[in-house]
């Protein structure tokens, strides 16, 4: 799933969408949820991984990929980061 929260202006707008249904598996099939502009979420899933991309060449190429907020279930990723 892909969620782009860029146009949402308030926590109330985000909450009204019940986005947690995407990662709780209650109404939607469980799957990977990629969230753009996650800082607009008033809450985060219990299990999440934050990926930060740094660009160069006018935004055409990725210079670096940083992983943060690694929760249980994702702790194997830093060792694999060089393979990405």
PyMOL Python script that loads the backbone (N, CA, C, O; Angstrom):
from pymol import cmd

cmd.read_pdbstr("""\
ATOM      1  N   UNK A   1       0.841  -1.178   0.000  1.00  0.00           N
ATOM      2  CA  UNK A   1       0.000   0.000   0.000  1.00  0.00           C
ATOM      3  C   UNK A   1       0.882   1.236   0.000  1.00  0.00           C
ATOM      4  O   UNK A   1       1.984   1.214   0.549  1.00  0.00           O
ATOM      5  N   UNK A   2       0.409   2.308  -0.609  1.00  0.00           N
ATOM      6  CA  UNK A   2       1.134   3.579  -0.640  1.00  0.00           C
ATOM      7  C   UNK A   2       0.201   4.668  -0.117  1.00  0.00           C
ATOM      8  O   UNK A   2      -0.892   4.872  -0.646  1.00  0.00           O
ATOM      9  N   UNK A   3       0.647   5.362   0.926  1.00  0.00           N
ATOM     10  CA  UNK A   3      -0.130   6.458   1.504  1.00  0.00           C
ATOM     11  C   UNK A   3       0.684   7.734   1.379  1.00  0.00           C
ATOM     12  O   UNK A   3       1.815   7.796   1.859  1.00  0.00           O
ATOM     13  N   UNK A   4       0.131   8.737   0.750  1.00  0.00           N
ATOM     14  CA  UNK A   4       0.798  10.030   0.614  1.00  0.00           C
ATOM     15  C   UNK A   4      -0.012  11.046   1.412  1.00  0.00           C
ATOM     16  O   UNK A   4      -1.128  11.396   1.029  1.00  0.00           O
ATOM     17  N   UNK A   5       0.550  11.517   2.518  1.00  0.00           N
ATOM     18  CA  UNK A   5      -0.171  12.400   3.434  1.00  0.00           C
ATOM     19  C   UNK A   5       0.121  13.874   3.191  1.00  0.00           C
ATOM     20  O   UNK A   5      -0.244  14.715   4.013  1.00  0.00           O
ATOM     21  N   UNK A   6       0.761  14.200   2.095  1.00  0.00           N
ATOM     22  CA  UNK A   6       1.217  15.564   1.826  1.00  0.00           C
ATOM     23  C   UNK A   6       0.099  16.594   1.921  1.00  0.00           C
ATOM     24  O   UNK A   6       0.293  17.647   2.529  1.00  0.00           O
ATOM     25  N   UNK A   7      -1.045  16.325   1.349  1.00  0.00           N
ATOM     26  CA  UNK A   7      -2.119  17.316   1.289  1.00  0.00           C
ATOM     27  C   UNK A   7      -2.951  17.408   2.567  1.00  0.00           C
ATOM     28  O   UNK A   7      -3.786  18.304   2.693  1.00  0.00           O
ATOM     29  N   UNK A   8      -2.739  16.512   3.497  1.00  0.00           N
ATOM     30  CA  UNK A   8      -3.500  16.558   4.747  1.00  0.00           C
ATOM     31  C   UNK A   8      -2.914  17.629   5.658  1.00  0.00           C
ATOM     32  O   UNK A   8      -1.698  17.711   5.832  1.00  0.00           O
ATOM     33  N   UNK A   9      -3.783  18.444   6.236  1.00  0.00           N
ATOM     34  CA  UNK A   9      -3.313  19.598   6.995  1.00  0.00           C
ATOM     35  C   UNK A   9      -3.438  19.458   8.501  1.00  0.00           C
ATOM     36  O   UNK A   9      -2.830  20.236   9.237  1.00  0.00           O
ATOM     37  N   UNK A  10      -4.208  18.491   8.982  1.00  0.00           N
ATOM     38  CA  UNK A  10      -4.384  18.386  10.431  1.00  0.00           C
ATOM     39  C   UNK A  10      -4.408  16.927  10.866  1.00  0.00           C
ATOM     40  O   UNK A  10      -4.657  16.023  10.068  1.00  0.00           O
ATOM     41  N   UNK A  11      -4.143  16.721  12.153  1.00  0.00           N
ATOM     42  CA  UNK A  11      -4.200  15.374  12.713  1.00  0.00           C
ATOM     43  C   UNK A  11      -5.618  14.819  12.595  1.00  0.00           C
ATOM     44  O   UNK A  11      -5.799  13.616  12.412  1.00  0.00           O
ATOM     45  N   UNK A  12      -6.618  15.686  12.697  1.00  0.00           N
ATOM     46  CA  UNK A  12      -8.011  15.243  12.587  1.00  0.00           C
ATOM     47  C   UNK A  12      -8.297  14.657  11.200  1.00  0.00           C
ATOM     48  O   UNK A  12      -9.019  13.667  11.080  1.00  0.00           O
ATOM     49  N   UNK A  13      -7.734  15.265  10.161  1.00  0.00           N
ATOM     50  CA  UNK A  13      -7.918  14.737   8.803  1.00  0.00           C
ATOM     51  C   UNK A  13      -7.304  13.347   8.677  1.00  0.00           C
ATOM     52  O   UNK A  13      -7.890  12.453   8.067  1.00  0.00           O
ATOM     53  N   UNK A  14      -6.131  13.176   9.253  1.00  0.00           N
ATOM     54  CA  UNK A  14      -5.453  11.876   9.194  1.00  0.00           C
ATOM     55  C   UNK A  14      -6.249  10.839   9.977  1.00  0.00           C
ATOM     56  O   UNK A  14      -6.483   9.736   9.484  1.00  0.00           O
ATOM     57  N   UNK A  15      -6.664  11.183  11.186  1.00  0.00           N
ATOM     58  CA  UNK A  15      -7.414  10.245  12.025  1.00  0.00           C
ATOM     59  C   UNK A  15      -8.716   9.817  11.362  1.00  0.00           C
ATOM     60  O   UNK A  15      -9.126   8.663  11.495  1.00  0.00           O
ATOM     61  N   UNK A  16      -9.372  10.731  10.650  1.00  0.00           N
ATOM     62  CA  UNK A  16     -10.645  10.421   9.991  1.00  0.00           C
ATOM     63  C   UNK A  16     -10.495   9.353   8.908  1.00  0.00           C
ATOM     64  O   UNK A  16     -11.475   8.703   8.544  1.00  0.00           O
ATOM     65  N   UNK A  17      -9.295   9.168   8.397  1.00  0.00           N
ATOM     66  CA  UNK A  17      -9.057   8.174   7.348  1.00  0.00           C
ATOM     67  C   UNK A  17      -8.878   6.758   7.887  1.00  0.00           C
ATOM     68  O   UNK A  17      -8.921   5.797   7.119  1.00  0.00           O
ATOM     69  N   UNK A  18      -8.678   6.615   9.209  1.00  0.00           N
ATOM     70  CA  UNK A  18      -8.489   5.300   9.849  1.00  0.00           C
ATOM     71  C   UNK A  18      -7.394   4.499   9.156  1.00  0.00           C
ATOM     72  O   UNK A  18      -7.586   3.337   8.797  1.00  0.00           O
ATOM     73  N   UNK A  19      -6.251   5.135   8.977  1.00  0.00           N
ATOM     74  CA  UNK A  19      -5.143   4.503   8.261  1.00  0.00           C
ATOM     75  C   UNK A  19      -4.604   3.269   8.966  1.00  0.00           C
ATOM     76  O   UNK A  19      -3.998   2.406   8.330  1.00  0.00           O
ATOM     77  N   UNK A  20      -4.819   3.178  10.274  1.00  0.00           N
ATOM     78  CA  UNK A  20      -4.323   2.008  10.998  1.00  0.00           C
ATOM     79  C   UNK A  20      -4.919   0.713  10.457  1.00  0.00           C
ATOM     80  O   UNK A  20      -4.362  -0.360  10.688  1.00  0.00           O
ATOM     81  N   UNK A  21      -6.035   0.790   9.744  1.00  0.00           N
ATOM     82  CA  UNK A  21      -6.623  -0.425   9.168  1.00  0.00           C
ATOM     83  C   UNK A  21      -5.678  -1.076   8.160  1.00  0.00           C
ATOM     84  O   UNK A  21      -5.801  -2.268   7.878  1.00  0.00           O
ATOM     85  N   UNK A  22      -4.735  -0.304   7.614  1.00  0.00           N
ATOM     86  CA  UNK A  22      -3.769  -0.861   6.667  1.00  0.00           C
ATOM     87  C   UNK A  22      -2.705  -1.704   7.351  1.00  0.00           C
ATOM     88  O   UNK A  22      -2.233  -2.678   6.764  1.00  0.00           O
ATOM     89  N   UNK A  23      -2.312  -1.360   8.577  1.00  0.00           N
ATOM     90  CA  UNK A  23      -1.260  -2.143   9.234  1.00  0.00           C
ATOM     91  C   UNK A  23      -1.770  -3.002  10.378  1.00  0.00           C
ATOM     92  O   UNK A  23      -1.011  -3.811  10.912  1.00  0.00           O
ATOM     93  N   UNK A  24      -3.030  -2.857  10.771  1.00  0.00           N
ATOM     94  CA  UNK A  24      -3.585  -3.717  11.812  1.00  0.00           C
ATOM     95  C   UNK A  24      -4.159  -5.010  11.242  1.00  0.00           C
ATOM     96  O   UNK A  24      -4.331  -5.987  11.971  1.00  0.00           O
ATOM     97  N   UNK A  25      -4.456  -5.020   9.948  1.00  0.00           N
ATOM     98  CA  UNK A  25      -5.003  -6.211   9.328  1.00  0.00           C
ATOM     99  C   UNK A  25      -6.453  -6.480   9.697  1.00  0.00           C
ATOM    100  O   UNK A  25      -6.925  -7.607   9.548  1.00  0.00           O
ATOM    101  N   UNK A  26      -7.169  -5.469  10.175  1.00  0.00           N
ATOM    102  CA  UNK A  26      -8.557  -5.668  10.580  1.00  0.00           C
ATOM    103  C   UNK A  26      -9.523  -5.538   9.403  1.00  0.00           C
ATOM    104  O   UNK A  26     -10.431  -6.356   9.257  1.00  0.00           O
ATOM    105  N   UNK A  27      -9.339  -4.537   8.580  1.00  0.00           N
ATOM    106  CA  UNK A  27     -10.242  -4.318   7.447  1.00  0.00           C
ATOM    107  C   UNK A  27      -9.543  -4.536   6.100  1.00  0.00           C
ATOM    108  O   UNK A  27     -10.198  -4.786   5.089  1.00  0.00           O
ATOM    109  N   UNK A  28      -8.238  -4.441   6.096  1.00  0.00           N
ATOM    110  CA  UNK A  28      -7.449  -4.603   4.872  1.00  0.00           C
ATOM    111  C   UNK A  28      -6.544  -5.817   5.046  1.00  0.00           C
ATOM    112  O   UNK A  28      -6.189  -6.174   6.169  1.00  0.00           O
ATOM    113  N   UNK A  29      -6.173  -6.449   3.942  1.00  0.00           N
ATOM    114  CA  UNK A  29      -5.195  -7.533   4.024  1.00  0.00           C
ATOM    115  C   UNK A  29      -3.862  -6.950   4.466  1.00  0.00           C
ATOM    116  O   UNK A  29      -3.476  -5.867   4.026  1.00  0.00           O
ATOM    117  N   UNK A  30      -3.158  -7.667   5.337  1.00  0.00           N
ATOM    118  CA  UNK A  30      -1.848  -7.202   5.788  1.00  0.00           C
ATOM    119  C   UNK A  30      -0.889  -7.104   4.617  1.00  0.00           C
ATOM    120  O   UNK A  30      -0.915  -7.932   3.707  1.00  0.00           O
ATOM    121  N   UNK A  31      -0.055  -6.102   4.648  1.00  0.00           N
ATOM    122  CA  UNK A  31       0.938  -5.914   3.601  1.00  0.00           C
ATOM    123  C   UNK A  31       1.891  -4.810   3.995  1.00  0.00           C
ATOM    124  O   UNK A  31       1.782  -4.249   5.085  1.00  0.00           O
ATOM    125  N   UNK A  32       2.809  -4.498   3.131  1.00  0.00           N
ATOM    126  CA  UNK A  32       3.748  -3.403   3.368  1.00  0.00           C
ATOM    127  C   UNK A  32       3.028  -2.091   3.091  1.00  0.00           C
ATOM    128  O   UNK A  32       2.335  -1.950   2.084  1.00  0.00           O
ATOM    129  N   UNK A  33       3.199  -1.133   3.998  1.00  0.00           N
ATOM    130  CA  UNK A  33       2.582   0.183   3.849  1.00  0.00           C
ATOM    131  C   UNK A  33       3.699   1.217   3.771  1.00  0.00           C
ATOM    132  O   UNK A  33       4.414   1.440   4.748  1.00  0.00           O
ATOM    133  N   UNK A  34       3.847   1.842   2.621  1.00  0.00           N
ATOM    134  CA  UNK A  34       4.828   2.918   2.449  1.00  0.00           C
ATOM    135  C   UNK A  34       4.091   4.239   2.657  1.00  0.00           C
ATOM    136  O   UNK A  34       3.086   4.509   2.000  1.00  0.00           O
ATOM    137  N   UNK A  35       4.605   5.066   3.585  1.00  0.00           N
ATOM    138  CA  UNK A  35       3.929   6.318   3.930  1.00  0.00           C
ATOM    139  C   UNK A  35       4.837   7.492   3.617  1.00  0.00           C
ATOM    140  O   UNK A  35       5.913   7.630   4.200  1.00  0.00           O
ATOM    141  N   UNK A  36       4.397   8.339   2.692  1.00  0.00           N
ATOM    142  CA  UNK A  36       5.105   9.592   2.433  1.00  0.00           C
ATOM    143  C   UNK A  36       4.548  10.651   3.372  1.00  0.00           C
ATOM    144  O   UNK A  36       3.346  10.674   3.638  1.00  0.00           O
ATOM    145  N   UNK A  37       5.403  11.517   3.869  1.00  0.00           N
ATOM    146  CA  UNK A  37       5.052  12.557   4.837  1.00  0.00           C
ATOM    147  C   UNK A  37       4.512  11.940   6.134  1.00  0.00           C
ATOM    148  O   UNK A  37       3.463  12.364   6.620  1.00  0.00           O
ATOM    149  N   UNK A  38       5.205  10.952   6.701  1.00  0.00           N
ATOM    150  CA  UNK A  38       4.708  10.291   7.912  1.00  0.00           C
ATOM    151  C   UNK A  38       4.654  11.209   9.130  1.00  0.00           C
ATOM    152  O   UNK A  38       3.970  10.896  10.105  1.00  0.00           O
ATOM    153  N   UNK A  39       5.364  12.338   9.091  1.00  0.00           N
ATOM    154  CA  UNK A  39       5.323  13.260  10.221  1.00  0.00           C
ATOM    155  C   UNK A  39       3.912  13.823  10.429  1.00  0.00           C
ATOM    156  O   UNK A  39       3.636  14.413  11.473  1.00  0.00           O
ATOM    157  N   UNK A  40       3.038  13.653   9.472  1.00  0.00           N
ATOM    158  CA  UNK A  40       1.651  14.113   9.607  1.00  0.00           C
ATOM    159  C   UNK A  40       0.784  13.089  10.340  1.00  0.00           C
ATOM    160  O   UNK A  40      -0.363  13.375  10.683  1.00  0.00           O
ATOM    161  N   UNK A  41       1.331  11.907  10.577  1.00  0.00           N
ATOM    162  CA  UNK A  41       0.602  10.895  11.350  1.00  0.00           C
ATOM    163  C   UNK A  41       0.662  11.257  12.829  1.00  0.00           C
ATOM    164  O   UNK A  41       1.746  11.531  13.344  1.00  0.00           O
ATOM    165  N   UNK A  42      -0.471  11.266  13.523  1.00  0.00           N
ATOM    166  CA  UNK A  42      -0.430  11.527  14.962  1.00  0.00           C
ATOM    167  C   UNK A  42       0.021  10.292  15.751  1.00  0.00           C
ATOM    168  O   UNK A  42       0.208  10.369  16.966  1.00  0.00           O
ATOM    169  N   UNK A  43       0.193   9.169  15.074  1.00  0.00           N
ATOM    170  CA  UNK A  43       0.594   7.909  15.699  1.00  0.00           C
ATOM    171  C   UNK A  43       1.382   7.101  14.673  1.00  0.00           C
ATOM    172  O   UNK A  43       1.277   7.343  13.471  1.00  0.00           O
ATOM    173  N   UNK A  44       2.166   6.147  15.149  1.00  0.00           N
ATOM    174  CA  UNK A  44       2.913   5.261  14.249  1.00  0.00           C
ATOM    175  C   UNK A  44       2.508   3.822  14.534  1.00  0.00           C
ATOM    176  O   UNK A  44       2.072   3.501  15.639  1.00  0.00           O
ATOM    177  N   UNK A  45       2.652   2.966  13.545  1.00  0.00           N
ATOM    178  CA  UNK A  45       2.422   1.541  13.804  1.00  0.00           C
ATOM    179  C   UNK A  45       3.428   1.034  14.836  1.00  0.00           C
ATOM    180  O   UNK A  45       4.532   1.566  14.955  1.00  0.00           O
ATOM    181  N   UNK A  46       3.033  -0.002  15.582  1.00  0.00           N
ATOM    182  CA  UNK A  46       3.954  -0.583  16.567  1.00  0.00           C
ATOM    183  C   UNK A  46       5.239  -1.052  15.906  1.00  0.00           C
ATOM    184  O   UNK A  46       6.330  -0.826  16.428  1.00  0.00           O
ATOM    185  N   UNK A  47       5.112  -1.692  14.779  1.00  0.00           N
ATOM    186  CA  UNK A  47       6.264  -2.208  14.056  1.00  0.00           C
ATOM    187  C   UNK A  47       6.454  -1.362  12.802  1.00  0.00           C
ATOM    188  O   UNK A  47       5.631  -1.389  11.887  1.00  0.00           O
ATOM    189  N   UNK A  48       7.550  -0.611  12.774  1.00  0.00           N
ATOM    190  CA  UNK A  48       7.767   0.243  11.602  1.00  0.00           C
ATOM    191  C   UNK A  48       9.259   0.415  11.339  1.00  0.00           C
ATOM    192  O   UNK A  48      10.103   0.177  12.203  1.00  0.00           O
ATOM    193  N   UNK A  49       9.540   0.826  10.148  1.00  0.00           N
ATOM    194  CA  UNK A  49      10.901   1.102   9.711  1.00  0.00           C
ATOM    195  C   UNK A  49      10.862   2.417   8.956  1.00  0.00           C
ATOM    196  O   UNK A  49      10.076   2.576   8.023  1.00  0.00           O
ATOM    197  N   UNK A  50      11.695   3.351   9.348  1.00  0.00           N
ATOM    198  CA  UNK A  50      11.757   4.640   8.665  1.00  0.00           C
ATOM    199  C   UNK A  50      12.930   4.612   7.693  1.00  0.00           C
ATOM    200  O   UNK A  50      14.049   4.256   8.062  1.00  0.00           O
ATOM    201  N   UNK A  51      12.662   4.987   6.459  1.00  0.00           N
ATOM    202  CA  UNK A  51      13.680   5.010   5.412  1.00  0.00           C
ATOM    203  C   UNK A  51      13.812   6.438   4.912  1.00  0.00           C
ATOM    204  O   UNK A  51      12.831   7.050   4.488  1.00  0.00           O
ATOM    205  N   UNK A  52      15.024   6.964   4.962  1.00  0.00           N
ATOM    206  CA  UNK A  52      15.292   8.325   4.495  1.00  0.00           C
ATOM    207  C   UNK A  52      16.190   8.249   3.266  1.00  0.00           C
ATOM    208  O   UNK A  52      17.241   7.609   3.295  1.00  0.00           O
ATOM    209  N   UNK A  53      15.774   8.901   2.197  1.00  0.00           N
ATOM    210  CA  UNK A  53      16.544   8.934   0.959  1.00  0.00           C
ATOM    211  C   UNK A  53      17.152  10.317   0.784  1.00  0.00           C
ATOM    212  O   UNK A  53      16.470  11.326   0.963  1.00  0.00           O
ATOM    213  N   UNK A  54      18.429  10.366   0.436  1.00  0.00           N
ATOM    214  CA  UNK A  54      19.105  11.618   0.111  1.00  0.00           C
ATOM    215  C   UNK A  54      19.399  11.581  -1.382  1.00  0.00           C
ATOM    216  O   UNK A  54      19.955  10.610  -1.896  1.00  0.00           O
ATOM    217  N   UNK A  55      19.021  12.648  -2.064  1.00  0.00           N
ATOM    218  CA  UNK A  55      19.156  12.696  -3.521  1.00  0.00           C
ATOM    219  C   UNK A  55      20.269  13.637  -3.962  1.00  0.00           C
ATOM    220  O   UNK A  55      20.676  14.530  -3.219  1.00  0.00           O
ATOM    221  N   UNK A  56      20.753  13.425  -5.175  1.00  0.00           N
ATOM    222  CA  UNK A  56      21.679  14.353  -5.819  1.00  0.00           C
ATOM    223  C   UNK A  56      21.334  14.379  -7.304  1.00  0.00           C
ATOM    224  O   UNK A  56      20.403  13.707  -7.748  1.00  0.00           O
ATOM    225  N   UNK A  57      22.090  15.156  -8.061  1.00  0.00           N
ATOM    226  CA  UNK A  57      21.855  15.278  -9.501  1.00  0.00           C
ATOM    227  C   UNK A  57      20.436  15.783  -9.775  1.00  0.00           C
ATOM    228  O   UNK A  57      19.708  15.241 -10.606  1.00  0.00           O
ATOM    229  N   UNK A  58      20.071  16.847  -9.038  1.00  0.00           N
ATOM    230  CA  UNK A  58      18.752  17.434  -9.247  1.00  0.00           C
ATOM    231  C   UNK A  58      17.598  16.537  -8.846  1.00  0.00           C
ATOM    232  O   UNK A  58      16.497  16.664  -9.381  1.00  0.00           O
ATOM    233  N   UNK A  59      17.837  15.630  -7.908  1.00  0.00           N
ATOM    234  CA  UNK A  59      16.787  14.730  -7.459  1.00  0.00           C
ATOM    235  C   UNK A  59      16.580  13.525  -8.342  1.00  0.00           C
ATOM    236  O   UNK A  59      15.599  12.799  -8.188  1.00  0.00           O
ATOM    237  N   UNK A  60      17.494  13.304  -9.265  1.00  0.00           N
ATOM    238  CA  UNK A  60      17.350  12.186 -10.205  1.00  0.00           C
ATOM    239  C   UNK A  60      17.985  10.892  -9.716  1.00  0.00           C
ATOM    240  O   UNK A  60      17.639   9.809 -10.188  1.00  0.00           O
ATOM    241  N   UNK A  61      18.921  11.004  -8.761  1.00  0.00           N
ATOM    242  CA  UNK A  61      19.614   9.809  -8.285  1.00  0.00           C
ATOM    243  C   UNK A  61      19.664   9.810  -6.761  1.00  0.00           C
ATOM    244  O   UNK A  61      19.796  10.854  -6.123  1.00  0.00           O
ATOM    245  N   UNK A  62      19.554   8.614  -6.202  1.00  0.00           N
ATOM    246  CA  UNK A  62      19.643   8.463  -4.754  1.00  0.00           C
ATOM    247  C   UNK A  62      21.108   8.398  -4.360  1.00  0.00           C
ATOM    248  O   UNK A  62      21.868   7.581  -4.880  1.00  0.00           O
ATOM    249  N   UNK A  63      21.493   9.264  -3.439  1.00  0.00           N
ATOM    250  CA  UNK A  63      22.870   9.291  -2.948  1.00  0.00           C
ATOM    251  C   UNK A  63      23.050   8.345  -1.773  1.00  0.00           C
ATOM    252  O   UNK A  63      24.044   7.623  -1.697  1.00  0.00           O
ATOM    253  N   UNK A  64      22.081   8.350  -0.850  1.00  0.00           N
ATOM    254  CA  UNK A  64      22.203   7.467   0.309  1.00  0.00           C
ATOM    255  C   UNK A  64      20.824   7.050   0.807  1.00  0.00           C
ATOM    256  O   UNK A  64      19.821   7.726   0.582  1.00  0.00           O
ATOM    257  N   UNK A  65      20.817   5.914   1.491  1.00  0.00           N
ATOM    258  CA  UNK A  65      19.611   5.384   2.118  1.00  0.00           C
ATOM    259  C   UNK A  65      19.942   5.186   3.584  1.00  0.00           C
ATOM    260  O   UNK A  65      20.870   4.452   3.923  1.00  0.00           O
ATOM    261  N   UNK A  66      19.184   5.841   4.456  1.00  0.00           N
ATOM    262  CA  UNK A  66      19.394   5.704   5.896  1.00  0.00           C
ATOM    263  C   UNK A  66      18.176   5.041   6.517  1.00  0.00           C
ATOM    264  O   UNK A  66      17.037   5.379   6.194  1.00  0.00           O
ATOM    265  N   UNK A  67      18.428   4.096   7.411  1.00  0.00           N
ATOM    266  CA  UNK A  67      17.365   3.403   8.119  1.00  0.00           C
ATOM    267  C   UNK A  67      17.323   3.914   9.548  1.00  0.00           C
ATOM    268  O   UNK A  67      18.365   4.085  10.179  1.00  0.00           O
ATOM    269  N   UNK A  68      16.117   4.160  10.065  1.00  0.00           N
ATOM    270  CA  UNK A  68      15.961   4.649  11.436  1.00  0.00           C
ATOM    271  C   UNK A  68      14.687   4.052  12.021  1.00  0.00           C
ATOM    272  O   UNK A  68      13.857   3.497  11.301  1.00  0.00           O
ATOM    273  N   UNK A  69      14.547   4.175  13.332  1.00  0.00           N
ATOM    274  CA  UNK A  69      13.337   3.691  13.980  1.00  0.00           C
ATOM    275  C   UNK A  69      13.112   2.215  13.754  1.00  0.00           C
ATOM    276  O   UNK A  69      11.978   1.764  13.593  1.00  0.00           O
ATOM    277  N   UNK A  70      14.194   1.468  13.743  1.00  0.00           N
ATOM    278  CA  UNK A  70      14.089   0.041  13.448  1.00  0.00           C
ATOM    279  C   UNK A  70      13.478  -0.675  14.646  1.00  0.00           C
ATOM    280  O   UNK A  70      14.066  -0.703  15.727  1.00  0.00           O
ATOM    281  N   UNK A  71      12.302  -1.249  14.449  1.00  0.00           N
ATOM    282  CA  UNK A  71      11.654  -1.980  15.525  1.00  0.00           C
ATOM    283  C   UNK A  71      11.867  -3.476  15.319  1.00  0.00           C
ATOM    284  O   UNK A  71      12.393  -3.913  14.295  1.00  0.00           O
ATOM    285  N   UNK A  72      11.450  -4.243  16.310  1.00  0.00           N
ATOM    286  CA  UNK A  72      11.637  -5.688  16.256  1.00  0.00           C
ATOM    287  C   UNK A  72      11.061  -6.235  14.951  1.00  0.00           C
ATOM    288  O   UNK A  72       9.989  -5.814  14.517  1.00  0.00           O
ATOM    289  N   UNK A  73      11.745  -7.134  14.354  1.00  0.00           N
ATOM    290  CA  UNK A  73      11.320  -7.688  13.081  1.00  0.00           C
ATOM    291  C   UNK A  73      12.087  -7.110  11.904  1.00  0.00           C
ATOM    292  O   UNK A  73      12.106  -7.686  10.816  1.00  0.00           O
ATOM    293  N   UNK A  74      12.724  -5.956  12.136  1.00  0.00           N
ATOM    294  CA  UNK A  74      13.500  -5.312  11.078  1.00  0.00           C
ATOM    295  C   UNK A  74      14.981  -5.233  11.439  1.00  0.00           C
ATOM    296  O   UNK A  74      15.764  -4.675  10.671  1.00  0.00           O
ATOM    297  N   UNK A  75      15.386  -5.778  12.589  1.00  0.00           N
ATOM    298  CA  UNK A  75      16.760  -5.594  13.051  1.00  0.00           C
ATOM    299  C   UNK A  75      17.802  -6.307  12.191  1.00  0.00           C
ATOM    300  O   UNK A  75      18.996  -6.115  12.423  1.00  0.00           O
ATOM    301  N   UNK A  76      17.418  -7.102  11.233  1.00  0.00           N
ATOM    302  CA  UNK A  76      18.378  -7.722  10.309  1.00  0.00           C
ATOM    303  C   UNK A  76      18.801  -6.748   9.208  1.00  0.00           C
ATOM    304  O   UNK A  76      19.804  -6.984   8.535  1.00  0.00           O
ATOM    305  N   UNK A  77      18.063  -5.673   9.017  1.00  0.00           N
ATOM    306  CA  UNK A  77      18.301  -4.786   7.883  1.00  0.00           C
ATOM    307  C   UNK A  77      19.627  -4.039   7.896  1.00  0.00           C
ATOM    308  O   UNK A  77      20.261  -3.956   6.844  1.00  0.00           O
ATOM    309  N   UNK A  78      20.092  -3.486   9.022  1.00  0.00           N
ATOM    310  CA  UNK A  78      21.375  -2.767   8.946  1.00  0.00           C
ATOM    311  C   UNK A  78      22.506  -3.623   8.390  1.00  0.00           C
ATOM    312  O   UNK A  78      23.367  -3.115   7.672  1.00  0.00           O
ATOM    313  N   UNK A  79      22.515  -4.901   8.708  1.00  0.00           N
ATOM    314  CA  UNK A  79      23.560  -5.783   8.193  1.00  0.00           C
ATOM    315  C   UNK A  79      23.413  -5.989   6.685  1.00  0.00           C
ATOM    316  O   UNK A  79      24.395  -6.287   6.006  1.00  0.00           O
ATOM    317  N   UNK A  80      22.212  -5.836   6.160  1.00  0.00           N
ATOM    318  CA  UNK A  80      21.947  -6.041   4.738  1.00  0.00           C
ATOM    319  C   UNK A  80      21.979  -4.734   3.950  1.00  0.00           C
ATOM    320  O   UNK A  80      21.856  -4.762   2.726  1.00  0.00           O
ATOM    321  N   UNK A  81      22.138  -3.597   4.612  1.00  0.00           N
ATOM    322  CA  UNK A  81      22.035  -2.288   3.955  1.00  0.00           C
ATOM    323  C   UNK A  81      23.013  -2.135   2.797  1.00  0.00           C
ATOM    324  O   UNK A  81      22.682  -1.499   1.796  1.00  0.00           O
ATOM    325  N   UNK A  82      24.194  -2.698   2.912  1.00  0.00           N
ATOM    326  CA  UNK A  82      25.178  -2.568   1.837  1.00  0.00           C
ATOM    327  C   UNK A  82      24.769  -3.327   0.574  1.00  0.00           C
ATOM    328  O   UNK A  82      25.280  -3.053  -0.512  1.00  0.00           O
ATOM    329  N   UNK A  83      23.857  -4.271   0.718  1.00  0.00           N
ATOM    330  CA  UNK A  83      23.406  -5.055  -0.426  1.00  0.00           C
ATOM    331  C   UNK A  83      22.313  -4.344  -1.219  1.00  0.00           C
ATOM    332  O   UNK A  83      21.998  -4.741  -2.340  1.00  0.00           O
ATOM    333  N   UNK A  84      21.744  -3.309  -0.646  1.00  0.00           N
ATOM    334  CA  UNK A  84      20.628  -2.605  -1.301  1.00  0.00           C
ATOM    335  C   UNK A  84      21.147  -1.740  -2.422  1.00  0.00           C
ATOM    336  O   UNK A  84      20.366  -1.067  -3.095  1.00  0.00           O
TER     337      UNK A  84
END
""", "prot")
cmd.dss("prot")
cmd.show_as("cartoon", "prot")
cmd.util.cbc("prot")
cmd.orient("prot")
